[in-house]
Amino acid sequence: MLKLLLLLSLIACKIALSASFCHSSGVSSFRSRSGILLHATKSDDSSSATTTTTPWTLEQLQEHALQEGVELSISTLGPGFRTVARSTHNSSAILGYGEGFVRPNGDILHLDKMEVFSKMVKQARRDNPDFRGGGNTFGVGLLFGYQCLLHGAEQGCKIAEFLAIDDEDFQHRRLVRFYSRSGFEVIKYIGDDFQDIPARMVWGGCGTLMRANIDDLLPLWTQILSKSKSTQ
Ligand SMILES: *[C@@H]1O[C@H](CO)[C@@H](O)[C@H](O)[C@H]1NC(C)=O
């Protein structure tokens, strides 16, 4: 019953959102240049990564982040969650955040927003000579993203879904490229068409729907983050 109510209120709120259609949804995402991470993942053999790397626990992740100058936290409300990355040198400097919820049927982690504030990251770099932030601007995104994934896994989610929003404020193609390189698979484009209405109701906008198995993503991201550690 509770699940049904949650689902209904979710749908109601998404109808309100999807009325605004594309290019105006106000949903935000990674804004910064994605070029840097690309070389970190160029080898692209995610299959071997999944067999050789053991994912970090939450404690290991948080400890790694602290060494990089990033403090991670998470707050939850019902099925919803938000992870926040802050500078260890200034707790009011928010470097980025990830937000989403566990879908009512319980096996999908729905990632709504993944945003990195590159100005704050630059500031943190100036304030803290030891700041590494996961290796680069997108490293911060992987750090709080990792905590989102761990939360999903803990809640029993097998799959993570993310909509790379196609909004004129965002560089949609870069988002898609970034998430493809970090282990997400492109499922389909959710557009303005009539048949995409249900998907728009779920996501509140247009964009490219991307999906990944959490069990595959965690070892891959562990490898990317440890690589950034060893090269700096
Ligand atoms: C901490 O960060 C906030 C937000 O950027 C900034 O306004 C404040 O001046 C910073 N504090 C210090 C001590 O640097």
The ligand as a Tripos MOL2 file, in Angstrom:
@<TRIPOS>MOLECULE
LIG
   14    14     1     0     0
SMALL
NO_CHARGES

@<TRIPOS>ATOM
      1 C1         34.1780   28.1470    2.2440 C.3       1 LIG1
      2 O1         33.4230   28.0160    1.0590 O.3       1 LIG1
      3 C2         32.3620   28.9440    0.9530 C.3       1 LIG1
      4 C3         31.5810   28.5850   -0.2830 C.3       1 LIG1
      5 O2         32.3870   28.6400   -1.4280 O.3       1 LIG1
      6 C4         32.9470   30.3500    0.8920 C.3       1 LIG1
      7 O3         31.9020   31.2760    0.8000 O.3       1 LIG1
      8 C5         33.7840   30.6020    2.1360 C.3       1 LIG1
      9 O4         34.4190   31.8440    2.0300 O.3       1 LIG1
     10 C6         34.8270   29.5180    2.3140 C.3       1 LIG1
     11 N1         35.4900   29.6790    3.5860 N.am      1 LIG1
     12 C7         36.7900   29.7170    3.7000 C.2       1 LIG1
     13 C8         37.3120   29.8290    5.0970 C.3       1 LIG1
     14 O5         37.5610   29.6490    2.7340 O.2       1 LIG1
@<TRIPOS>BOND
     1     1     2 1
     2     1    10 1
     3     2     3 1
     4     3     4 1
     5     3     6 1
     6     4     5 1
     7     6     7 1
     8     6     8 1
     9     8     9 1
    10     8    10 1
    11    10    11 1
    12    11    12 1
    13    12    13 1
    14    12    14 2
@<TRIPOS>SUBSTRUCTURE
     1 LIG1         1 GROUP 0 **** ****
